[in-house]
Amino acid sequence: MALDRGARALARDGYRLEDVTRIIFLMHDTDGFPSCFPLLRDAFGTGRPGTTLRLVTEFDSPGTLIEIELVVDPAQV
């Protein structure tokens, strides 16, 4: 799962998902995106990071459904 990989990458630098200040979702198709909301609420706890959704025509890697960029502002942690 993408959030698990993101959480591991954050942990390497001493951060948690709760420290994320912005999430950028890159998606080709948004039809199933609303079903992710409960998972995102659970993953980010009480933190409410700003969210950007970008539609893309294709990804570099065939078969990719979504890319997620997690941004942490150390000044806000």
N, C-alpha and C positions, 0 to 999 in steps of 0.2 A: 504494500500500500504506500502511496506517495507520501502521506503524512507521517508514516513511520520512518521512512527514509529521511524526511525533513527533520523530524525530531532527533534522529541520530546525528545528523549534520550539525544541528544547533548545539547539541550536547557536547560535541567535540570542542566547541568554543565557549562552553560554560553557560549556555542559554537553554530555555525550555520553550515549548509552544506558547505558554502563557506570556512570554516576553515578546512575542511577535507583535509588531506595530502596524504592519501592512501585509496583506496577502494579495498576490497577483495571480489570477487564474488565466491560463491560456487554453482555450478550448476551440474545437472545430464545430462541435454540436452541443447546444445547451439544453436540449430536451430533458435530460435526466438530472440536471444540476439542482433543482429544488429538493430532490430526495437526499441530497448531501447535507442539508441544513442541520438536522439533528446531530450528525456525526461531527460537523464543524463546531457546533455549540459545545459538545462534549470534549472535543480535542483542545479548544482554546479556553476552556473554563470561564472565569469571570472576565477575562480580557476580551475586548471587542476591537480587534484590529480593523483598520480601514481595509476595504476590499475593492479591488479592481478586477473586472472581467473583460478580457480581451478576446475577441473572436479572431481566429487565424484560419487561413485557407488550407494549410497543411503543416505538418511537423517535419523536422529533419529526419527523425526515425519513423519509418513506416509502422503503423499499428499503434502509435501513441495516441491516447484519447485525451489526455490532459497533462499540462505542465503546471506546476505550482511553484511560485517564487515566494519565499518567506523572508520578510525584512524585519530586522531588529534595529532599533535606534538605541544604542548603548546609553545615551543621555537620558532615556526614559525608563531605563531598567533600574 
